[in-house]
Amino acid sequence: MTLQTQPDQIVLTRVRGEVERQLHSSAAPEDIHDFLMRHWARLMTDIFMAKGNQDPDWQAGWDTMSALLWSLSPKDGRKETTLMLRALPNLLARLQEGCIAMGLSMSERDQFFERLAMLHAAVAREGLHALKTESAEQNDQVADWAESVVDLGGLPQPQHCEKSSVASCHEDQADLLASMVVGDRMLLRVGSEDRELHLAWVSPMRGMFMFTNDMGLEALTLTRSRLETKLCEGEAKLLQQA
């Protein structure tokens, strides 16, 4: 039996055809297309070969892909943007499970999730800019929250701190971040408020940290450098370790 006629190759071809069909109308960038065609299609093929198309994992795989594509599509104002932000914790957790099942390396996973954080931030900002009817005050409140939900980059160094002291502070936080585990509780400045959140997910290379409230909402995704900066600036404080 040649490679082209092996059952798994036939299934893979069909799965990729369905993935390509769904991508045709998607606004997701090329690297997300590549991830789904190369990796997610292979995962779906493995699920089919092992469990068939009636297993819950089969449907969950397609649902996850659809949710990912929807999360990256333009959002029409506050309602859709808020819905997307609230769905992120569950979506990221499902994608993480899939990446582990696919056997992606830790560096590949971190790169993928850091890229997603940037894409989701851009979608959130564009959705908020599309607001036409709400007051400026309402827009500012939502914008503050959205900026903190999918956080990017690092804060500028404070004017009163010398570079050496800032570097020293970051070094002091390294051990803390290395020891943090899912379930740890932190007090984090979100917009103009301090909120008690718990660590819901950390990337394998510990480059990204995601916090949520007790209901699994208000997903706050921080890069390692941004979290270090918040700790140094007093905008983050560890309350309890799991």
C-alpha positions as a Python dict, from the first residue, in 0.01 Angstrom:
ca = {
    (1, 'M'): (0, 0, 0),
    (2, 'T'): (148, 331, -105),
    (3, 'L'): (160, 636, 117),
    (4, 'Q'): (-115, 804, -79),
    (5, 'T'): (-358, 514, -20),
    (6, 'Q'): (-294, 458, 351),
    (7, 'P'): (-610, 517, 557),
    (8, 'D'): (-460, 788, 776),
    (9, 'Q'): (-338, 981, 471),
    (10, 'I'): (-684, 964, 315),
    (11, 'V'): (-839, 1095, 636),
    (12, 'L'): (-574, 1367, 666),
    (13, 'T'): (-646, 1485, 312),
    (14, 'R'): (-1017, 1503, 385),
    (15, 'V'): (-965, 1678, 719),
    (16, 'R'): (-737, 1936, 560),
    (17, 'G'): (-1000, 1993, 295),
    (18, 'E'): (-1256, 2075, 563),
    (19, 'V'): (-1010, 2296, 750),
    (20, 'E'): (-930, 2481, 427),
    (21, 'R'): (-1301, 2528, 361),
    (22, 'Q'): (-1349, 2693, 701),
    (23, 'L'): (-1039, 2904, 658),
    (24, 'H'): (-1161, 3036, 324),
    (25, 'S'): (-1393, 3286, 491),
    (26, 'S'): (-1168, 3353, 789),
    (27, 'A'): (-984, 3674, 867),
    (28, 'A'): (-716, 3486, 1063),
    (29, 'P'): (-356, 3561, 957),
    (30, 'E'): (-141, 3323, 757),
    (31, 'D'): (50, 3180, 1052),
    (32, 'I'): (-277, 3071, 1215),
    (33, 'H'): (-382, 2911, 887),
    (34, 'D'): (-50, 2725, 884),
    (35, 'F'): (-96, 2608, 1244),
    (36, 'L'): (-441, 2469, 1169),
    (37, 'M'): (-348, 2306, 838),
    (38, 'R'): (-22, 2149, 959),
    (39, 'H'): (-87, 2073, 1324),
    (40, 'W'): (-457, 2084, 1408),
    (41, 'A'): (-555, 1882, 1101),
    (42, 'R'): (-303, 1616, 1204),
    (43, 'L'): (-453, 1609, 1555),
    (44, 'M'): (-803, 1569, 1414),
    (45, 'T'): (-682, 1286, 1192),
    (46, 'D'): (-528, 1107, 1489),
    (47, 'I'): (-853, 1144, 1684),
    (48, 'F'): (-1053, 1002, 1395),
    (49, 'M'): (-819, 708, 1346),
    (50, 'A'): (-821, 623, 1718),
    (51, 'K'): (-1181, 702, 1815),
    (52, 'G'): (-1389, 769, 1505),
    (53, 'N'): (-1614, 1064, 1432),
    (54, 'Q'): (-1866, 995, 1709),
    (55, 'D'): (-1625, 1055, 1995),
    (56, 'P'): (-1665, 1381, 2194),
    (57, 'D'): (-1300, 1468, 2125),
    (58, 'W'): (-1372, 1476, 1753),
    (59, 'Q'): (-1649, 1734, 1789),
    (60, 'A'): (-1453, 1927, 2054),
    (61, 'G'): (-1162, 1958, 1812),
    (62, 'W'): (-1379, 2119, 1545),
    (63, 'D'): (-1553, 2339, 1801),
    (64, 'T'): (-1216, 2462, 1928),
    (65, 'M'): (-1101, 2549, 1578),
    (66, 'S'): (-1426, 2734, 1506),
    (67, 'A'): (-1397, 2924, 1836),
    (68, 'L'): (-1038, 3020, 1754),
    (69, 'L'): (-1132, 3155, 1412),
    (70, 'W'): (-1428, 3346, 1557),
    (71, 'S'): (-1208, 3497, 1830),
    (72, 'L'): (-976, 3637, 1563),
    (73, 'S'): (-1252, 3783, 1347),
    (74, 'P'): (-1339, 4157, 1369),
    (75, 'K'): (-1580, 4240, 1653),
    (76, 'D'): (-1871, 4482, 1621),
    (77, 'G'): (-1849, 4693, 1931),
    (78, 'R'): (-1863, 4633, 2304),
    (79, 'K'): (-2097, 4333, 2321),
    (80, 'E'): (-1903, 4109, 2082),
    (81, 'T'): (-1568, 4224, 2217),
    (82, 'T'): (-1667, 4147, 2577),
    (83, 'L'): (-1803, 3808, 2472),
    (84, 'M'): (-1474, 3725, 2304),
    (85, 'L'): (-1267, 3832, 2604),
    (86, 'R'): (-1476, 3625, 2842),
    (87, 'A'): (-1441, 3318, 2619),
    (88, 'L'): (-1061, 3336, 2609),
    (89, 'P'): (-976, 3133, 2923),
    (90, 'N'): (-1169, 2828, 2804),
    (91, 'L'): (-1043, 2862, 2447),
    (92, 'L'): (-679, 2894, 2551),
    (93, 'A'): (-711, 2595, 2783),
    (94, 'R'): (-853, 2381, 2502),
    (95, 'L'): (-582, 2492, 2262),
    (96, 'Q'): (-319, 2415, 2525),
    (97, 'E'): (-456, 2061, 2565),
    (98, 'G'): (-448, 2018, 2189),
    (99, 'C'): (-88, 2141, 2162),
    (100, 'I'): (19, 1895, 2431),
    (101, 'A'): (-162, 1611, 2251),
    (102, 'M'): (12, 1708, 1926),
    (103, 'G'): (349, 1692, 2098),
    (104, 'L'): (450, 2048, 2012),
    (105, 'S'): (770, 2157, 2182),
    (106, 'M'): (752, 2403, 2470),
    (107, 'S'): (914, 2675, 2263),
    (108, 'E'): (662, 2621, 1981),
    (109, 'R'): (374, 2641, 2228),
    (110, 'D'): (503, 2958, 2390),
    (111, 'Q'): (556, 3122, 2052),
    (112, 'F'): (204, 3028, 1942),
    (113, 'F'): (33, 3158, 2258),
    (114, 'E'): (234, 3480, 2263),
    (115, 'R'): (127, 3537, 1904),
    (116, 'L'): (-237, 3473, 2000),
    (117, 'A'): (-214, 3725, 2283),
    (118, 'M'): (-105, 3993, 2039),
    (119, 'L'): (-375, 3902, 1787),
    (120, 'H'): (-651, 3900, 2048),
    (121, 'A'): (-536, 4235, 2183),
    (122, 'A'): (-559, 4383, 1833),
    (123, 'V'): (-910, 4240, 1784),
    (124, 'A'): (-1021, 4381, 2120),
    (125, 'R'): (-886, 4727, 2045),
    (126, 'E'): (-1047, 4738, 1701),
    (127, 'G'): (-1378, 4624, 1847),
    (128, 'L'): (-1372, 4898, 2107),
    (129, 'H'): (-1279, 5162, 1850),
    (130, 'A'): (-1589, 5061, 1654),
    (131, 'L'): (-1815, 5187, 1932),
    (132, 'K'): (-2038, 5465, 1801),
    (133, 'T'): (-2328, 5513, 2039),
    (134, 'E'): (-2187, 5476, 2390),
    (135, 'S'): (-2055, 5766, 2595),
    (136, 'A'): (-1685, 5849, 2603),
    (137, 'E'): (-1677, 5757, 2972),
    (138, 'Q'): (-1823, 5413, 2904),
    (139, 'N'): (-1577, 5359, 2620),
    (140, 'D'): (-1283, 5451, 2843),
    (141, 'Q'): (-1396, 5208, 3113),
    (142, 'V'): (-1431, 4921, 2868),
    (143, 'A'): (-1104, 5010, 2699),
    (144, 'D'): (-918, 5005, 3032),
    (145, 'W'): (-1059, 4661, 3105),
    (146, 'A'): (-990, 4523, 2757),
    (147, 'E'): (-633, 4652, 2756),
    (148, 'S'): (-572, 4461, 3079),
    (149, 'V'): (-751, 4146, 2965),
    (150, 'V'): (-512, 4075, 2680),
    (151, 'D'): (-200, 4254, 2795),
    (152, 'L'): (108, 4318, 2584),
    (153, 'G'): (458, 4446, 2616),
    (154, 'G'): (625, 4612, 2910),
    (155, 'L'): (569, 4937, 3089),
    (156, 'P'): (826, 5215, 3050),
    (157, 'Q'): (1076, 5239, 3332),
    (158, 'P'): (966, 5486, 3602),
    (159, 'Q'): (1153, 5814, 3595),
    (160, 'H'): (1253, 5794, 3961),
    (161, 'C'): (1424, 5455, 3928),
    (162, 'E'): (1775, 5400, 3809),
    (163, 'K'): (1820, 5133, 3543),
    (164, 'S'): (2031, 4926, 3780),
    (165, 'S'): (1759, 4922, 4048),
    (166, 'V'): (1495, 4824, 3792),
    (167, 'A'): (1713, 4537, 3670),
    (168, 'S'): (1776, 4430, 4028),
    (169, 'C'): (1404, 4429, 4101),
    (170, 'H'): (1334, 4210, 3798),
    (171, 'E'): (1603, 3969, 3910),
    (172, 'D'): (1446, 3955, 4256),
    (173, 'Q'): (1111, 3852, 4102),
    (174, 'A'): (1263, 3569, 3896),
    (175, 'D'): (1249, 3315, 4180),
    (176, 'L'): (890, 3412, 4262),
    (177, 'L'): (772, 3367, 3904),
    (178, 'A'): (962, 3039, 3875),
    (179, 'S'): (781, 2902, 4181),
    (180, 'M'): (429, 3010, 4091),
    (181, 'V'): (178, 2736, 4014),
    (182, 'V'): (-183, 2722, 3896),
    (183, 'G'): (-409, 2826, 4182),
    (184, 'D'): (-179, 3091, 4330),
    (185, 'R'): (-371, 3407, 4417),
    (186, 'M'): (-250, 3757, 4336),
    (187, 'L'): (-374, 4110, 4384),
    (188, 'L'): (-341, 4279, 4044),
    (189, 'R'): (-409, 4633, 3931),
    (190, 'V'): (-663, 4616, 3647),
    (191, 'G'): (-728, 4958, 3500),
    (192, 'S'): (-786, 5176, 3806),
    (193, 'E'): (-892, 4889, 4037),
    (194, 'D'): (-713, 4624, 4242),
    (195, 'R'): (-861, 4279, 4185),
    (196, 'E'): (-791, 3944, 4347),
    (197, 'L'): (-731, 3686, 4073),
    (198, 'H'): (-581, 3340, 4059),
    (199, 'L'): (-329, 3192, 3819),
    (200, 'A'): (-528, 2978, 3575),
    (201, 'W'): (-257, 2888, 3324),
    (202, 'V'): (115, 2937, 3267),
    (203, 'S'): (290, 2855, 2940),
    (204, 'P'): (543, 2571, 2944),
    (205, 'M'): (839, 2809, 2905),
    (206, 'R'): (679, 3042, 3165),
    (207, 'G'): (671, 3328, 2920),
    (208, 'M'): (296, 3390, 2956),
    (209, 'F'): (75, 3396, 3268),
    (210, 'M'): (-306, 3396, 3256),
    (211, 'F'): (-516, 3499, 3557),
    (212, 'T'): (-894, 3477, 3605),
    (213, 'N'): (-1142, 3547, 3881),
    (214, 'D'): (-1313, 3266, 4074),
    (215, 'M'): (-1581, 3236, 3804),
    (216, 'G'): (-1324, 3190, 3529),
    (217, 'L'): (-1400, 3531, 3377),
    (218, 'E'): (-1192, 3847, 3330),
    (219, 'A'): (-899, 3666, 3170),
    (220, 'L'): (-582, 3868, 3225),
    (221, 'T'): (-289, 3748, 3014),
    (222, 'L'): (52, 3891, 3099),
    (223, 'T'): (393, 3836, 2950),
    (224, 'R'): (665, 3746, 3198),
    (225, 'S'): (831, 4086, 3162),
    (226, 'R'): (501, 4271, 3213),
    (227, 'L'): (423, 4071, 3529),
    (228, 'E'): (773, 4138, 3662),
    (229, 'T'): (720, 4508, 3598),
    (230, 'K'): (385, 4506, 3776),
    (231, 'L'): (547, 4337, 4077),
    (232, 'C'): (828, 4594, 4082),
    (233, 'E'): (583, 4883, 4046),
    (234, 'G'): (355, 4755, 4324),
    (235, 'E'): (74, 4679, 4080),
    (236, 'A'): (91, 4306, 4159),
    (237, 'K'): (129, 4123, 4488),
    (238, 'L'): (126, 3752, 4569),
    (239, 'L'): (-146, 3685, 4826),
    (240, 'Q'): (-152, 3307, 4862),
    (241, 'Q'): (28, 3011, 4709),
    (242, 'A'): (-167, 2698, 4624),
}
